[in-house]
């Protein structure tokens, strides 16, 4: 989570918040969750692909390399738990 954007994964699904707009995607509709470190500095872009072929993305940034690593680790754990084998 940064000042403008947020990515939250919980038991119900994954939510992407971009500039005050939030979309919630329930796990049964999610086909895949991918991520990439992006931009100058420490950015993380998460892309959620749905079973219907649509995709939604969100980018968060930090100035702290350890925080970025924590975000990635937490995303990987959530993906493994809620989307096993995908």
Beta strands, then each sheet from edge to edge (+ up, - down):
strand 1: 5-10
strand 2: 13-18
strand 3: 21-26
strand 4: 30-38
strand 5: 42-50
strand 6: 55-62
sheet 1: 1+ 2- 3+
sheet 2: 4+ 5- 6+
end
